[in-house]
């Protein structure tokens, strides 16, 4: 078997989405680019490790797992995670934000100020606005206040986000309307942490960044990769960890988190699409790079 590649995930740069590979190589993704790769024959999916370290036992992980980590590595990752609420002594300032993913889908969250909007791009937020900035625990209290007082969730399932991407309201103002209302209600709440400085409502829209304008409804989504399988399609949009690929089946969504832990190989020119896909009822030699 020739050289295999290990994907470490989709990243968002100032220029757009980038696939990262173990060893530091990166592949910039642009609209219209052919994304094609095979899964090594006879291989198995192994744990992606934690905090930049490989899994010491190279444990096997389920093909449908988006976390791509064994139980022990997942525990180690959560032990140093702000998102899992296990890191409480981070001295960095944090933003509290409101993010909108589609009608009726707004969430509250926090992210380190130094990360800018990277967290919002990683989550596939169509529109967002900062709400406040301050110490970590103050940001946490504000997040909890919104969940309790305004019933704003802190998580939106990816399946719900994918289902509406091709049917978003066209005007930017319409996409920002829900977070505009919530922002006004949030800053007027009693119990606002004194050390959290409110930020004015200034919506940032990602429709063009993600390529969602005039996006065709997806016909289905990849459920897992399999040994000997293949993916091939033209990139038409990307949001969060998802690639929307135009294929012979129509537009198919590939969650790039499913790529982690597999040995991937270059695809030939005639490679088709040969991995399990859940169809939606309604059209929703040595090689320097993998593709």
HELIX and SHEET records of a PDB file:
HELIX    1   1 UNK A   71  UNK A   78  1                                   8    
HELIX    2   2 UNK A  113  UNK A  115  5                                   3    
HELIX    3   3 UNK A  118  UNK A  123  1                                   6    
HELIX    4   4 UNK A  136  UNK A  149  1                                  14    
HELIX    5   5 UNK A  158  UNK A  164  1                                   7    
HELIX    6   6 UNK A  165  UNK A  167  5                                   3    
HELIX    7   7 UNK A  172  UNK A  187  1                                  16    
HELIX    8   8 UNK A  207  UNK A  210  1                                   4    
HELIX    9   9 UNK A  256  UNK A  259  5                                   4    
SHEET    1   A 3 UNK A   7  UNK A  13  0                                        
SHEET    2   A 3 UNK A  16  UNK A  21 -1                                        
SHEET    3   A 3 UNK A  26  UNK A  28 -1                                        
SHEET    1   B 7 UNK A 264  UNK A 266  0                                        
SHEET    2   B 7 UNK A  34  UNK A  39 -1                                        
SHEET    3   B 7 UNK A 230  UNK A 239 -1                                        
SHEET    4   B 7 UNK A 242  UNK A 247 -1                                        
SHEET    5   B 7 UNK A 250  UNK A 255 -1                                        
SHEET    6   B 7 UNK A 220  UNK A 222  1                                        
SHEET    7   B 7 UNK A 277  UNK A 279 -1                                        
SHEET    1   C 4 UNK A 105  UNK A 112  0                                        
SHEET    2   C 4 UNK A  94  UNK A 102 -1                                        
SHEET    3   C 4 UNK A 127  UNK A 134 -1                                        
SHEET    4   C 4 UNK A 197  UNK A 198 -1                                        
SHEET    1   D 4 UNK A 105  UNK A 112  0                                        
SHEET    2   D 4 UNK A  94  UNK A 102 -1                                        
SHEET    3   D 4 UNK A 127  UNK A 134 -1                                        
SHEET    4   D 4 UNK A 204  UNK A 205 -1                                        
END                                                                             
